[in-house]
Amino acid sequence: MFSSDFQAEILRRSAKIQAGMRVVGADAALIHTNANLYYTSGRVFSGYTYIPVEGEPHYFVRRPVGLKGETVHYIHKPEQISALLTELGLPQPHCVALEWDAAHSDYMRLAALFPEAKVVNASVVMRGARAVKTEYELAQLRESAVKHAEVYHRIESVYRDGMTDIELQIEIERLLRLHGNLGLFRINGASMEIFMGNVLCGDNADTPTPYDFAMGGAGMDCSIPVGANGTLMRPGMAVMVDMCGNFTGYMTDMTRVYSIGDLPEKAVEAHRCSIEIHRELSRMGKPGVAAADLYHRAVEMAREAGFDDYFMGHNQKAGFIGHGVGIEVNEAPVLAPRSKEVLVENQVIALEPKFVIPHVGAVGIEDTYVVTPDGLQAITSAPVDIAQLF
C-alpha cells in the first residue's frame, strides 16, 4: 500500500495515536474520514483504518481495487470487520474509539459492530496526534510553502486594469494549478466551505459570512456565501489575497495585501500593526506558551495602536487570530481567548491578525509557522508590505 520508507512514518504516526488512545482508555480505534485515512495510511481510500492499542494498523478496504500489503484486507461492508479481526488473531475491543465528528449514521453503524464495547471519541485523539507534525510532515509543509510563495510573487503579473475581484482570483487559481496546487481546500467540519481560498476587495471584506473564517465576503452565490463577489477593483481599494497552498496534501496558509493605487494612511498603519503583531508573537510562540496568551497579546497590541474596532473584522469579528494547519486548514491549536491549548514543538500554526477598514478593505498578513524552542519559525515567505497593482 506504501513504500517501506513510508511504513516507518506510518508507525511513528500510529504511536502518537496509540498514546492518545491510552489516555481515553481505548484498546482500538476505527477510522473512516478522508483526512484521517490519509494520515493513517498515506492515501485516501474507501474503507477503514483499524488501529489496535498495540501493534500496527490494519486497513479494511472497499475501493479502489489493487491495493496490496499484509495489513490490507478487502471487504464489502464494515460488518465483516469483527469476524476478520478474529481471523487475524486480534482481540475484539472492549473500548473502541470512533470519530464523533463524522456523520451520526456512520457512527451508529460502526458502534454496532462491537455491541459489548464502550465507545470513546477518536476525533479528539486524532486531532491531538495530527497537531504535532513529524519530520516527514514538516518537509511536506515546507515544500508547499515554497510553491505557495512562488505563486504569490507572480500575482502582480496577472493583474489587468478594469478587473473584478473574481477575475483576479481566477487568474491566481490558474497560477496555483499550473504550479502544482491540488485544488482541494480541505476543511474539518461539514459547515465550512470555500473554493481554493479568498480574494477580498473593498467593502466586500466587511460583508459577514456564516462561516468561521477570519475574513468574509458575499461570494458569487447564496449557495457559497463567502469571498469575491464581482467587485470592480477601483483606486483606493485594498485587495486581500488568501489562497490555499495545498501542493503536497499538506496545506500552508498565507495572506498578502495589494492595492489599487494608494491606500489611506489608516489602512497602511493597520497593516503595519499586523506585521508588528507577527513579530511579537513570533518571539512569544515557544513550547509551553498558552495559545490564549498569544491571542490576548495580539488584541492588546491592536488596541494600543487604536485599531481594536477593526481587528479581525469590523461588522462581524472572528474569534481567533490563528489556527493549526496540515492535512486540513483548521487543525489544532486554535489561538482564541478561551483556548486551553498550550504550544508544543513542531506544531504548525497559521497566524492571521487582520483588520477591516470601512470603504477600503482588509489589510494584514498571514504566514504559516513551525513552533520551535526559539519561537515561531515562518515557512511561508513573500514581501509583507502592501504592493500596488498599479
C-alpha positions in Angstrom: 0.0 0.0 0.0 3.0 2.3 0.6 6.8 2.0 0.5 9.0 0.6 3.2 10.3 4.1 3.9 6.8 5.4 4.4 5.9 2.4 6.6 8.2 3.7 9.2 6.4 7.1 9.0 3.1 5.4 9.5 4.3 3.6 12.6 5.5 6.9 14.0 2.0 8.4 13.5 0.4 5.2 14.9 2.5 5.5 18.0 1.1 9.0 18.6 -2.4 7.8 18.0 -1.9 4.9 20.4 -0.6 7.2 23.1 -3.8 9.3 22.8 -5.9 6.1 22.8 -4.4 5.1 26.2 -5.4 8.5 27.6 -9.0 7.9 26.7 -8.9 4.2 27.7 -9.4 2.8 24.2 -7.9 -0.5 23.1 -8.7 0.1 19.4 -9.6 2.9 17.1 -11.7 2.6 13.9 -11.1 5.5 11.5 -13.0 6.3 8.3 -13.0 10.0 7.4 -10.8 11.0 4.5 -8.4 13.3 6.3 -7.7 10.7 9.0 -7.5 7.8 6.5 -4.8 9.9 4.7 -3.0 10.5 7.9 -3.0 6.8 8.9 -2.3 5.3 5.5 -0.7 7.9 3.2 -3.7 7.8 0.8 -7.4 8.3 0.7 -9.4 5.1 0.1 -13.0 3.9 0.8 -12.8 1.9 3.9 -11.4 1.9 7.4 -8.2 2.0 9.3 -8.2 -0.2 12.4 -5.5 0.7 15.0 -5.1 -1.6 18.0 -3.5 0.0 21.1 -0.5 -2.3 20.5 0.8 -3.3 17.1 0.5 -2.0 13.5 -2.7 -0.7 11.9 -4.8 -2.8 9.5 -6.7 -1.5 6.5 -10.2 -2.7 5.6 -10.7 -1.6 2.0 -13.8 -1.4 -0.2 -12.3 0.7 -3.1 -10.1 1.0 -5.0 -9.1 -2.5 -6.1 -5.5 -3.3 -6.3 -4.1 -2.1 -3.0 -1.6 -4.6 -1.6 0.1 -5.4 1.6 0.0 -7.8 4.5 -2.3 -5.5 6.5 -4.7 -4.7 3.6 -7.9 -6.7 3.8 -10.7 -6.3 1.2 -14.3 -6.1 2.5 -17.8 -5.3 1.0 -19.2 -3.8 4.2 -18.0 -2.8 7.6 -20.0 -5.6 9.3 -17.2 -8.0 8.1 -14.6 -6.3 10.3 -15.4 -8.1 13.6 -15.0 -11.6 12.1 -11.8 -10.6 10.2 -10.3 -9.4 13.5 -10.8 -12.9 14.9 -9.3 -14.5 11.8 -6.3 -12.2 12.1 -5.8 -13.2 15.7 -6.7 -9.8 17.0 -9.0 -9.5 20.1 -12.4 -7.8 20.0 -12.1 -4.4 21.5 -13.5 -3.7 25.0 -13.3 0.1 24.3 -13.3 1.4 20.8 -12.5 4.9 19.7 -14.8 6.2 16.8 -14.8 9.6 15.1 -17.5 11.6 16.8 -17.0 14.4 14.2 -18.3 12.0 11.5 -21.9 11.6 10.3 -24.1 10.2 13.0 -25.4 7.4 10.8 -21.8 6.2 10.2 -21.0 6.4 14.0 -24.1 4.4 14.9 -23.3 1.7 12.2 -19.7 1.3 13.4 -20.6 1.3 17.1 -23.0 -1.6 16.3 -20.0 -3.7 15.1 -18.9 -4.1 18.7 -22.1 -4.2 20.8 -20.3 -5.1 24.0 -17.6 -2.4 23.7 -17.6 1.1 25.3 -17.3 3.9 22.7 -15.0 6.9 23.2 -14.1 9.8 21.0 -11.4 9.1 18.3 -11.8 12.6 16.9 -10.1 14.2 19.8 -7.4 11.6 19.7 -6.7 12.2 16.0 -6.8 15.9 16.5 -4.1 15.7 19.1 -1.9 13.3 17.2 -2.1 15.4 14.0 -1.4 18.7 15.7 2.3 17.8 16.3 4.0 17.2 13.0 6.6 14.6 12.2 9.7 15.5 10.3 8.2 14.0 7.1 5.1 16.2 7.5 7.2 19.3 8.1 9.0 18.5 4.9 5.7 18.3 3.0 4.6 21.6 4.5 7.8 23.3 3.6 7.5 22.1 0.1 4.0 23.5 -0.1 5.2 26.8 1.4 7.9 27.2 -1.3 5.5 26.7 -4.2 2.9 28.9 -2.4 5.3 31.7 -2.3 6.4 31.3 -5.9 2.8 31.9 -6.9 2.4 35.0 -4.7 5.5 36.5 -6.3 3.6 36.4 -9.7 0.3 37.8 -8.6 1.1 41.3 -9.8 1.9 40.0 -13.3 -1.7 38.7 -13.8 -3.5 41.9 -12.8 -5.1 44.0 -15.5 -6.7 47.4 -15.2 -10.5 47.1 -15.0 -10.6 43.6 -13.4 -13.1 42.5 -10.9 -12.1 40.6 -7.8 -13.3 37.3 -9.1 -11.4 37.8 -12.4 -8.2 38.3 -10.4 -9.0 35.2 -8.3 -9.5 33.1 -11.3 -6.1 34.1 -12.6 -4.5 33.3 -9.3 -6.2 30.0 -9.2 -4.8 29.3 -12.7 -1.3 30.2 -11.4 -1.7 27.9 -8.4 -2.8 24.9 -10.5 0.0 25.4 -13.0 2.4 25.3 -10.1 1.0 22.0 -8.9 -1.7 23.0 -6.5 -4.0 20.1 -5.9 -7.0 22.4 -5.8 -8.6 20.9 -2.7 -9.1 23.2 0.3 -9.7 20.5 2.9 -11.6 21.8 6.0 -12.7 19.9 9.1 -16.5 20.3 9.7 -19.5 20.0 7.4 -20.5 23.6 7.8 -17.2 25.1 6.4 -16.9 25.5 2.6 -14.7 27.6 0.3 -13.2 27.1 -3.2 -9.4 27.3 -3.2 -9.3 30.5 -1.0 -10.4 34.0 -0.8 -9.8 37.3 -2.7 -11.5 40.3 -1.0 -11.7 43.8 -2.4 -13.0 47.0 -0.8 -16.2 46.9 1.2 -16.9 43.3 0.3 -14.3 42.4 3.0 -16.8 43.8 5.6 -19.6 41.5 4.4 -20.4 39.0 7.2 -20.4 35.3 6.3 -21.9 32.3 8.1 -18.5 30.5 8.1 -15.9 30.7 10.8 -13.2 32.2 8.6 -11.1 35.2 9.6 -12.5 37.3 6.7 -15.9 37.2 5.0 -17.2 38.4 1.7 -20.6 37.9 0.0 -19.4 35.4 -2.6 -20.9 34.9 -6.1 -24.0 33.0 -5.0 -26.0 32.4 -1.9 -25.1 28.7 -2.1 -21.5 29.6 -1.1 -21.7 33.0 0.6 -18.1 33.8 1.1 -15.3 35.5 -0.8 -15.1 37.5 -4.0 -18.5 38.9 -5.3 -17.6 40.6 -8.6 -16.5 43.9 -7.2 -14.8 46.1 -9.7 -11.3 47.0 -8.3 -11.0 50.8 -8.1 -8.4 53.2 -6.9 -8.1 53.4 -3.1 -9.2 49.8 -2.6 -7.3 47.1 -0.7 -7.1 43.6 -2.3 -6.5 40.8 0.2 -5.3 37.5 -1.3 -5.7 34.5 1.0 -5.3 31.4 -1.3 -4.7 27.8 -0.4 -1.2 26.3 -0.5 -2.1 22.6 -1.0 0.7 21.2 -3.1 1.5 18.0 -1.2 -1.6 17.1 0.7 -0.4 19.3 3.4 -1.6 22.9 3.3 0.1 26.2 4.1 -1.9 29.4 4.7 -0.6 32.8 3.5 -2.2 36.2 3.0 -0.8 39.2 1.3 -2.4 42.6 0.5 -2.3 44.6 -2.7 -3.7 48.0 -3.5 -5.2 49.8 -6.4 -3.2 53.0 -6.2 -2.6 54.5 -2.8 -4.5 53.5 0.3 -5.5 55.9 3.2 -2.9 56.2 5.9 -5.2 54.5 8.4 -5.2 51.3 6.3 -1.4 51.4 5.9 -0.9 51.9 9.6 -3.2 49.0 10.4 -1.2 46.8 8.0 2.0 47.8 9.8 0.3 46.8 13.1 -0.4 43.4 11.7 3.3 43.0 10.8 4.3 44.1 14.3 1.9 41.6 15.9 3.5 38.8 13.8 7.0 39.9 15.0 5.9 40.0 18.7 4.0 36.6 18.6 6.9 35.0 16.7 9.1 35.8 19.7 6.5 34.7 22.2 5.4 31.5 20.5 7.6 28.9 22.2 6.7 25.4 23.5 4.7 25.7 26.8 3.2 29.1 26.0 -0.6 29.2 26.2 -2.4 29.7 22.9 -4.8 32.1 24.7 -1.8 34.3 25.7 -0.9 34.9 22.1 -4.5 35.8 21.3 -4.7 38.3 24.2 -1.3 39.9 23.3 -2.5 40.4 19.7 -5.7 42.1 20.9 -3.7 44.3 23.3 -1.4 45.4 20.5 -4.3 46.2 18.2 -6.0 48.2 21.0 -2.8 50.1 21.8 -2.5 51.1 18.1 -6.0 52.4 18.1 -7.4 49.7 15.7 -9.4 47.4 18.0 -12.7 48.4 16.3 -11.3 47.0 13.0 -9.3 44.0 14.4 -10.4 40.6 13.0 -13.3 42.2 11.3 -15.5 45.2 11.6 -19.2 44.4 11.1 -18.6 40.8 12.2 -15.4 39.8 14.1 -13.6 36.4 14.1 -13.0 34.9 17.5 -9.4 33.8 16.8 -6.1 35.1 15.4 -4.5 31.9 14.3 -5.0 28.1 13.8 -3.2 24.9 13.2 -2.7 23.8 9.6 -1.7 20.5 8.0 -3.9 18.0 6.1 -6.8 20.3 7.0 -6.7 24.1 7.2 -8.3 24.3 10.6 -6.3 21.9 12.8 -5.2 22.3 16.5 -4.2 24.5 18.2 -6.5 27.5 17.8 -5.3 30.9 19.1 -8.5 32.0 20.7 -9.4 33.7 24.1 -10.9 30.6 25.7 -8.4 28.1 24.3 -7.0 25.7 26.9 -4.2 24.5 24.5 -0.5 25.0 25.0 2.0 25.2 22.2 4.1 22.1 21.5 7.3 21.9 19.5 6.6 21.0 15.8 3.0 22.2 15.8 2.3 24.3 12.6 0.3 27.4 13.0 -1.1 30.0 10.6 -1.1 33.4 12.2 -3.5 35.9 10.7 -4.0 39.2 12.6 -6.1 41.2 10.1 -8.1 44.4 10.0 -11.1 45.6 8.0 -11.1 49.3 7.3 -14.5 50.5 6.1 -14.6 51.7 2.4 -11.0 50.5 1.9 -10.9 46.8 2.6 -9.0 44.2 4.5 -5.3 44.6 5.4 -2.8 42.5 7.4 -0.7 39.4 6.6 -0.9 35.7 7.3 2.0 33.4 7.5 2.5 29.7 8.4 4.9 29.0 11.3 6.5 26.0 13.0 6.7 26.1 16.8 10.4 25.8 17.8 12.3 26.3 21.1 13.3 29.7 19.7 9.8 30.8 18.8 7.6 30.7 15.7 9.7 30.0 12.6 8.0 31.2 9.4 8.0 28.7 6.4 5.9 30.9 4.1 7.8 33.8 2.6 6.8 36.7 0.4 7.1 40.5 0.8 4.9 41.7 3.6 4.4 45.3 2.6 1.3 46.3 0.6 2.1 46.0 -3.1 0.5 48.4 -5.6 -1.1 46.6 -8.5 -0.9 49.9 -10.5 
